[in-house]
């Protein structure tokens, strides 16, 4: 959480989007993709077989889901927990990174503009 407060950090992990939810500069991104594409990716990047990749993927997804539910009472599938969701079946990793970088810049510009705004009375 200290790193998030300092800014300019990428925090990846179970419920990172939930823990840092109140940090004003945070951009919470969810990457999604089909099992059909994620299994071969895991096989290649982890140098493992198909069965091991299937087990790893199922265990990681279950672990994330259970952790968020147990410790925060949240469902990781809830789209309101994210500012941006990217389908990696549709965008390459480089394209997804470019979209995230652009979204981060837009959010920072919005925060900067809001910081200079005169508060209104309600």
QUIPEUR-V71197 format. One record per residue. RES is the residue in one small letter. OMEGA is omega in whole degrees, 0 to 359 (* if undefined). D_FIRST is the distance of its C-alpha to the first C-alpha in whole Angstrom. Layout:
res: {RES | RES}
omega: {OMEGA | OMEGA}
d_first: {D_FIRST | D_FIRST}
//
This chain:
res: {x | x | x | x | x | x | x | x | x | x | x | x | x | x | x | x | x | x | x | x | x | x | x | x | x | x | x | x | x | x | x | x | x | x | x | x | x | x | x | x | x | x | x | x | x | x | x | x | x | x | x | x | x | x | x | x | x | x | x | x | x | x | x | x | x | x | x | x | x | x | x | x | x | x | x | x | x | x | x | x | x | x | x | x | x | x | x | x | x | x | x | x | x | x | x | x | x | x | x | x | x | x | x | x | x | x | x | x | x | x | x | x | x | x | x | x | x | x | x | x | x | x}
omega: {177 | 181 | 179 | 180 | 179 | 179 | 179 | 179 | 173 | 182 | 183 | 176 | 180 | 173 | 178 | 179 | 180 | 182 | 183 | 186 | 184 | 177 | 188 | 183 | 184 | 173 | 185 | 187 | 175 | 175 | 179 | 178 | 181 | 177 | 181 | 178 | 183 | 180 | 179 | 178 | 177 | 180 | 182 | 186 | 181 | 182 | 180 | 179 | 183 | 182 | 180 | 178 | 179 | 179 | 179 | 180 | 180 | 180 | 180 | 180 | 179 | 179 | 179 | 181 | 182 | 181 | 181 | 180 | 184 | 187 | 184 | 181 | 183 | 177 | 183 | 178 | 182 | 182 | 180 | 176 | 185 | 174 | 188 | 174 | 182 | 178 | 183 | 170 | 185 | 182 | 175 | 178 | 180 | 179 | 178 | 178 | 179 | 178 | 179 | 179 | 180 | 179 | 178 | 180 | 179 | 180 | 178 | 179 | 179 | 178 | 179 | 180 | 179 | 180 | 181 | 182 | 177 | 180 | 177 | 178 | 177 | *}
d_first: {0 | 4 | 5 | 5 | 6 | 9 | 10 | 13 | 10 | 11 | 9 | 12 | 12 | 13 | 12 | 9 | 11 | 11 | 8 | 7 | 10 | 11 | 9 | 13 | 13 | 11 | 14 | 14 | 17 | 19 | 21 | 24 | 28 | 31 | 31 | 34 | 32 | 29 | 31 | 33 | 30 | 29 | 32 | 32 | 29 | 29 | 32 | 33 | 36 | 36 | 36 | 33 | 31 | 32 | 31 | 27 | 27 | 28 | 26 | 22 | 23 | 24 | 21 | 18 | 21 | 21 | 17 | 16 | 20 | 19 | 16 | 15 | 19 | 18 | 21 | 19 | 22 | 22 | 22 | 21 | 17 | 17 | 19 | 21 | 22 | 24 | 27 | 27 | 31 | 32 | 30 | 29 | 26 | 27 | 28 | 25 | 23 | 25 | 24 | 20 | 21 | 23 | 21 | 18 | 21 | 23 | 19 | 19 | 23 | 22 | 20 | 22 | 25 | 23 | 22 | 26 | 28 | 30 | 28 | 31 | 32 | 32}
//
